[in-house]
Amino acid sequence: MNLQRPNSNDATQTANRSRSIVPCSGLCSRCIDGCRGNCEVFKSSFRGREVLYPGPFGTITAGGDKDYPVDYSHLNVQGYAMGAKGLHNPGPETATFPTVDVSTSYGTTNKVKMKAPMFTGALGSTLIAQNNWEHFAVGAAISGITLVVGENVCGIDPKLKLDKNGKITDSPEMARRVRIYKEWYEGYGDIVVQMNVEDTNFGVAEYCLEKLGVETIELKWGQGAKCIGGEIKVPSLERALELQKRGYIVTPDPSDPANQAAFKAGAIKEFERHSRLGFVDEEGFMQEVERLRALGAKRVSLKTGAYGQRELALAMKLCSRARIDLLTIDGAPGGTGMSPWRMMEEWGYPTIYLQSLAVRFANKLASQGEWVPDLAMAGGFSSEDHIFKVLALGAPYFKAVCMGRAIMIPGMVGKNIQQWLKDKDLPKTVSQYGDKPEEIFVSYEELKMKYGKKMKDMPLGAVGMYTFAQKLSVGLKQIMAGSRNFRLNTISRDDLFSLTRECTDVTGIPYIMDAGADEAMAILEGGSVRKMAALISSDNGKN
């Protein structure tokens, strides 16, 4: 069984000519001399390295589509007809799904409260993040969730100012990003600034903590979409040379006369700016965490990628020793604004495998009497059942889900509706509901009642994000009520069962024909319905 077909994908704007494809290579079974395209081999023959990346850059996000042997669809949620965990006086009048509490918190000493167990992926130096920032930032703030500013934002800022030591004195783009979130912040969630090698060299932490009032810095080891540093494309030779002068890796080398000639001739359309690979060791990690805290960081978090068991164990062990506030683990294949496409498809541990290992490692730390940090999972989530399954599979260690592309899309949709309304060019998919924001967005009047005159300053992308977050929260409440969980901290691994033996092997969650079998037999053999009902009743209201 072939899990993923190479050589053609909408992400790279390529396609096979033939309907008959060799599964392993992705080549047409009959390749014709004179074919006019457009598979990846065809396109790579004249566009070369451009075909490494999804495109066009700046207007798309891409997600890997490899079909792994086990994923979260192999888990189903247990439903129950008795009990109501988290309620002190359960009954038909009190155990209703709107009463479910989906708020969460994470951190050690200075905890962050969120209205829902989700937060954004790292929105960094890509044009998608930059061009939609107002919508994303306001949307996250009014939804009461955490917003992550990704790597390299300061480093690519055209108006960046550095002192004689190469340290940041001013980054208008970073200042803009922090300011917009803070203007709408209401006490829930947080704005987190991520750092890689170049960010550390520029002094991003010092600038953000001391001048912008940021409270949380996130160290970055990697992400699910790739196992190399962050990248963007640069359509200007002058800009490419500027970023190279700032210390970034820029390819093809913009200082090479041959590449300059190719750019002027129009063959090279864009240059690529790359970040360096980080190197991890215990002493350096511990020192950096202490340095950030000494600079004034109230919280320090870590984002790691889809590495193997060794790196995951190291991340969890070091986060335990350093008392890290949140460890976010990002599984393959991930989503991206720009990552090498074939790398994204073929590298790393898939999300459910990686989370299952994280639970195993957390149990090991706990059994040794070691502190386990709060955990979050990222890697391809988009719906309320995904959130529930992550929290249940990872109970009691996982506190939230990091959503990348899924939570960005509503911001872009709302932004586009705002423009379509201005241009009087609404597509039928939207106009069927009306031609005013009040008619189109089901949450608009609710927000208008809350914010009054300030509503005129709220971008519609933010309304879109709030509306999507509301859908996820209500859907999560429904699933939780059905599994008789009325607070997040009552969710457990017992609330899931596996649909396949392979899923049980990976996750440790019992196979459907084994889950609850002992309790069922006890009822049938011993008539212990009353005893079981009493046991369930004693569990209600705990935690």
Secondary structure as UniProt FT lines:
FT   HELIX           10..12
FT   TURN            23..25
FT   TURN            33..34
FT   HELIX           40..47
FT   HELIX           48..52
FT   TURN            57..59
FT   STRAND          62..63
FT   HELIX           72..74
FT   STRAND          75..77
FT   TURN            92..94
FT   HELIX           97..99
FT   STRAND          104..106
FT   STRAND          112..114
FT   STRAND          118..123
FT   HELIX           127..131
FT   HELIX           133..143
FT   STRAND          146..149
FT   TURN            151..156
FT   TURN            158..159
FT   STRAND          161..162
FT   TURN            164..165
FT   STRAND          168..170
FT   HELIX           172..184
FT   STRAND          191..195
FT   HELIX           197..202
FT   HELIX           204..211
FT   STRAND          216..220
FT   TURN            224..225
FT   STRAND          231..234
FT   HELIX           237..245
FT   TURN            246..247
FT   STRAND          249..251
FT   TURN            254..255
FT   HELIX           257..265
FT   STRAND          271..274
FT   HELIX           282..295
FT   STRAND          299..304
FT   HELIX           309..322
FT   STRAND          326..330
FT   STRAND          335..336
FT   HELIX           341..346
FT   HELIX           351..367
FT   TURN            368..369
FT   STRAND          375..378
FT   HELIX           384..393
FT   TURN            394..397
FT   STRAND          398..403
FT   HELIX           405..423
FT   HELIX           428..431
FT   TURN            432..433
FT   HELIX           437..440
FT   TURN            442..443
FT   HELIX           444..451
FT   HELIX           452..457
FT   HELIX           460..482
FT   TURN            483..484
FT   HELIX           488..490
FT   HELIX           493..495
FT   STRAND          496..498
FT   HELIX           501..507
FT   TURN            512..516
FT   HELIX           517..526
FT   HELIX           529..539
FT   TURN            540..541
//
